[in-house]
Amino acid sequence: MCIEGSHQANYLHHGKVGPSEEHYRTCRV
């Protein structure tokens, strides 16, 4: 499950500014 707040937090944690395929994959799990 993915939370809107955790969405952007994940990007900053990974040092990425845009949506990543890996992030979406982990989010859709």
C-alpha positions, 0 to 999 in steps of 0.5 A: 500500500502507498500513502500520498504523504509517503509517496513524496517522502519516498522520492526524497529518501531515494534522492529522486524528484520524479516518479520511478518505475521501481517506486511504483512497483514497490507501491503497487505491491 
